[in-house]
Amino acid sequence: MQQIFVNDGQLNGDIVTITGQDAKHLARVIRIRVGEVIRISTESSKSFFCEITEVSQDAVIAKITGEAHETELPQKIYLFQALPKGSRMETIIEKTVELGVYEIIPVEMKYCVVKLDEKKKQSKVKRYQAIAESAAKQSKRSIIPQVHEVMSFKDALEYAASCDVCLLPYENKFGMAPTKEALEKVGNAKTISILIGPEGGFADQEIEAAEGKAELISLGKRILRTDTAAITTMSAVMLASEMFE
């Protein structure tokens, strides 16, 4: 079933008018037909099942037939991800959006291999946002998670620390007890932040700055790559959120 995001202005009672690239994709690529059903989500985060009533080259018209079940987590989860090399950031965005992340913030840290100038930062974020939208459609999200502009570690830590729970997986944190205790807090939190370090790990100064603001947790006895760490932590938080809901 196709997933489409629309503005509230595209709704007129129980009629939805789909235009632009989404209409072209449905009409020319998917070749959708009258009578088929799609899922739409509005900017106010409401989701519906709709039956196609009219298809043209410029617009697709659909009628709301019922409400779709909620797919969003009860908490807002913010992922602060150190800029990785290659295409790993794209994988992280795709998978964490599928898992329910609310916002993704790329972060420049001391040991990041990738260094971006201002022009590249803007083009990367635009590309990242397109990946987030595609993953949101695939996983039937009710919202498109935002990919924030690239932040410094100092600004990211301040932003992350404002959440109810702030988690920082650290390779030198041993034992799973702190992880278990931190995940038990997820059910009572409204906002959760996750800080993931780069390929070279967190710098000592970054860990010192984070102490008292973030809860240092372990992801086990093995050293994980930055993309694996992001997906593993997001998976654990998602499961804790669903279980304690």
C-alpha positions, 0 to 999 in steps of 0.5 A: 500500500502506497503512503503519501504525506499531504498538507491539511489544505489538500483535504476538503471534507473527506476528499483528498487532492494529491498533486505535484511529484506524488501525483505523478509518481502514483499516476505514471510510475505506480500506475494506480487505478480507481478503486485502489486504496492508499494510506495518507498522513496529514501535517497534523499527524493524522493518518487515513485509508483512502480509496482512489476516485480519479486519476489524471496526469496532474492530480490524483483524487481520493476519498477517506474511507477510515482512520489508519492505526497509529504508528508513532512512538509515544515519546519523541526520540532525538538521535545525535549522530556523529558524522560518519564516512561514506554512505553510513549516515544514509543507512543510519537515517533510513533505519532509525526512521523505520524504528521511529526516530523523531529527529536526527541531528548530524554532529561534528565531533573531534574524531569525525573523519568527515569534515564538511564546509558550509556548502556541503553541509547544506547539500548533505542535509537536503539529501538526508531529508529526502532519505528520511521522507522515503523511509517514512513512506516505506515504514508507514510513519505518520510524520516525516522525521526532520534532519537538523542542520549539522551541529557542533558537539557543544550545541548538540550536548546542550540540546540533548541534555534538555530531553527527559532522558539522555543516553550516550553509548560509551565503549569504556562503560562496562556492565549492562546494569546502567543500560537496564536502568536507563531503559527502564526510564523510557516509559515515563519520559516524553523526550529521549536523546541518543548521542552516538560517537564517530568511528574514532570514538568520543574524545576524553573532553567530550565524555567529561563534558557529557558526564552529569548531562547524559547517562553513559550506557554499554551496548555489550562487550563488543566494539560496534561501528558507529552505524551499528551503535546507532541502530542498536540503541534506537532499537533498544529504546524503541522496544522499551518505549513499546513495552512500557507504553 
